[in-house]
Amino acid sequence: MQLPGFQHLQPGSLSEALELLAEHGEEARIIAGGTELLVSMKQGLLAPAYVIDLKAIPELDFIDDDDGGLRIGALTRLVTIVNSRLICERSPVLAQASSMVAAPPLQNMGTLGGNLCLNTRCFYFNQSRSWRQTRGSCYKTGGDTCHVVKGGNRCFATYQGDVAPALMALDAKVRIASKGSERTVPLADLYTGKGKRPLALEPGEVLVEVQVPPSPSKTGGDYQKLRYRGSMDFPLVGVAAVVSRDDSGVCTGGKVVLTAVSRGPLEVGEAGQMLEGREVTDQVAAQVADAAFEAARPVDNVGSDASYRRKMVRVLTQRAILNAWGRE
Ligand SMILES: Cc1cc2nc3c(=O)[nH]c(=O)nc-3n(C[C@H](O)[C@H](O)[C@H](O)COP(=O)(O)OP(=O)(O)OC[C@H]3O[C@@H](n4cnc5c(N)ncnc54)[C@H](O)[C@@H]3O)c2cc1C
């Protein structure tokens, strides 16, 4: 598999990058660490004429205190997040989830922005061009069929990022910029829930920073991940849980967010209500795990059996909630 030809552009500032993106529109793609983009280009899934490299923009690489919360630049490498004392103190679940992305060499290259902007994945999509040609096009590659869900009327490619669920459980927001404009939205709104076009980003837009609000003082988090090889792989299921409690040991709020079981990160909507006002026992965690099981709808497209992955949602959710509760 060879890289297609492209022009490599390396702006030195965010405003220069936004100019270039505005100028080249749909013909341009952003590269940060390149650990996903270059693989996709080699597989013939993307062939941008211009690759706009963010690596020489220091203003996108920072971790700052923000009145008890955090601001993290999109170009911050995952290894920096894993080793950041500030993040480990304020939002340890973010460092934990980052430490479980791929393997250390990829954490050394991969960035927070690149991780949050991952494409959805599918066994019939993430293959070489010649492999795909033997099967014919699917929705994700411009056709009108799905090879996974027979008779399916849309793309079921799965979102498998590890970091978004942890950040969503922490109520994070993202700042997005384009030439002449800027918006800040909840991280959850970055995801469309559509397999074919998973990100609510327009051409010309760059994810600039992630903002994590301060957590209540007694808050714990945990991220659980099922994967084939503990040393390397994308999640087959991932569960992030964040819970807070008051001084009397009663839960004051909680969030549970799943990954790899849908077309975007999936918040278990009922979790907060089920946890709030209660002491988090095995039984309470099991009830939330049942709700997570009901919400998850994995399909057989990223390895392992979908019904097994769905059962593991229940196991990992219960484990994540109890670990988070024990960590406040
Ligand atoms: C073998 C292997 C295993 C992997 N395992 C995992 C895993 O377990 N968990 C996991 O989460 N990921 C995994 N990955 C994917 C990837 O390595 C990481 O998610 C990494 O963090 C991506 O960051 P990057 O900077 O390298 O992204 P890039 O490849 O540079 O970019 C990824 C995408 O995001 C876009 N992009 C990048 N930065 C921005 C920005 N600031 N604004 C807007 N768009 C942007 C790019 O255009 C591209 O579409 C794996 C990859 C490989 C090759």
The ligand as a Gaussian input file, in Angstrom:
#p B3LYP/6-31G(d) Opt

LIG

0 1
 C       -2.410000       0.152000      15.068000
 C       -3.269000       1.284000      15.562000
 C       -3.966000       1.127000      16.752000
 C       -4.781000       2.152000      17.220000
 N       -5.472000       1.973000      18.383000
 C       -6.260000       2.957000      18.868000
 C       -6.958000       2.769000      20.095000
 O       -6.841000       1.749000      20.762000
 N       -7.776000       3.768000      20.512000
 C       -7.931000       4.924000      19.822000
 O       -8.679000       5.805000      20.266000
 N       -7.252000       5.149000      18.667000
 C       -6.417000       4.202000      18.181000
 N       -5.710000       4.400000      17.007000
 C       -5.928000       5.624000      16.230000
 C       -4.907000       6.758000      16.466000
 O       -3.600000       6.277000      16.578000
 C       -5.206000       7.606000      17.697000
 O       -6.584000       7.796000      17.857000
 C       -4.495000       8.963000      17.662000
 O       -4.754000       9.673000      18.850000
 C       -4.954000       9.838000      16.497000
 O       -4.302000      11.091000      16.625000
 P       -3.394000      11.681000      15.456000
 O       -2.913000      13.000000      15.938000
 O       -2.353000      10.723000      15.036000
 O       -4.486000      11.852000      14.311000
 P       -4.279000      12.107000      12.760000
 O       -4.047000      10.828000      12.069000
 O       -3.313000      13.197000      12.509000
 O       -5.744000      12.660000      12.415000
 C       -6.879000      11.838000      12.585000
 C       -8.096000      12.562000      11.958000
 O       -8.398000      13.739000      12.698000
 C       -8.290000      14.911000      11.877000
 N       -7.697000      15.926000      12.748000
 C       -6.526000      15.833000      13.434000
 N       -6.371000      16.908000      14.227000
 C       -7.458000      17.692000      14.030000
 C       -7.886000      18.948000      14.562000
 N       -7.161000      19.616000      15.479000
 N       -9.062000      19.472000      14.138000
 C       -9.818000      18.813000      13.216000
 N       -9.473000      17.618000      12.681000
 C       -8.307000      17.075000      13.088000
 C       -7.432000      14.491000      10.691000
 O       -7.746000      15.249000       9.527000
 C       -7.847000      13.035000      10.522000
 O       -9.053000      12.943000       9.811000
 C       -4.879000       3.382000      16.498000
 C       -4.156000       3.534000      15.314000
 C       -3.356000       2.508000      14.850000
 C       -2.595000       2.717000      13.571000

